[in-house]
Amino acid sequence: MSEFINFYFIPGVVLGSIYALGAIGITLTFGILRFANFAHGESMTLGVYFAWSMVQFSGLHPLVVMPAAMLATVIVVLGIDRVFYKPLREASVVMLVIASFGLMLMVRSVIQFTWGVQLKTVLPGIQMPYVIGDILRIAPKHVMIVAGALLLMYAVHYLLTYTKIGKAMRAMSDSAELARLTGIDTEKVVMATWIIGAALACAAGVFLAIDTQVETRMGFKLLLPMFAAAILGGVGRPYGALAGGLIIGLAEELSSYPWVGNEPLLNPGYKAGVAFAIMVGMLIWRPSGLFRGKVF
């Protein structure tokens, strides 16, 4: 039981929390802007490198500099929207998807040219775990990641439920045309969507860097699980993205647990395949997802 909780369940919750934060941006973009943003993973990577640079400059903890890194990521993403996406606002979905794919490659190249391709760390050193009873051993970084993710998830819930811009976002997600007819400034809603998505992507990237390392393909590697989480929960449903992220994270980690005998059920190298299998299965069985999201 101790091995299951400490080495499979807790890492699954941590990974699922990171997936959930990233999937919210994907599902909001799809629900409001009506296209799949393949450059979302690179927004995550860019935010991580902003945070790494600030840590190197100031010597502060990554969580302390994370708000500044989120702000820098938001500014870059808003600039990308103004230059690349806004002229294509009325274009077909295919054109927007191709544009996002091209931006993914462009942003990654800029990151590699600026910061190099060597592995980096934002939280060096070894941390002693918290020991609770005879079973639970939790690393301090895992506590920080889950607590930070829960705080950001609550902030998104509060914004979407109780604020004027959150209600406008939900209205535009249901019908952009009706939202315009009721006097909602759709451009402000689009801006708010990019701000939330970029900020959460940066936070997810920083949490992942705290748990592992910093490298230029980290956002791209998480793109498939984040899309799987968004599809599983229901496209356009932020709460579905939260549930989908946790399910995908737990499924990936628990798939390598030795459920039968002493060998892992699946080789850990196939974890990404688990997310892909869940995504394909959901698209076949229930394309609208668990929370009945949009189907275009």
Buried (B, 14 or more C-beta within 10 A) or exposed (E): EEEBEBBBBBBBBBBBBBBBBBBBBBBBBBBBBBBBBBBBBBBBBBBBBBBBBBBEEEEEEBBEBBEBBBBBBBEBBBEBBEEBBEEBEEEEEEEBBBBBBEBBEBBBEBBEEEBEEEEBBBBEEEEEBEEEEEEEBBBEBBBBBBEBBEEBBEEBBEBBEEEEBBBBBBBBBEEBEEBEEEEBEBEEBBBBBBBBBBBBBBBBBBBBBBBBBBBBBBBBEBBBBBBBBBBBBBBBBBBBBBBBBBBBBBBBBBBBBEEEEEEBEBEEEBBBBBBBBBBEEBBEEBBBBBBEBBEE
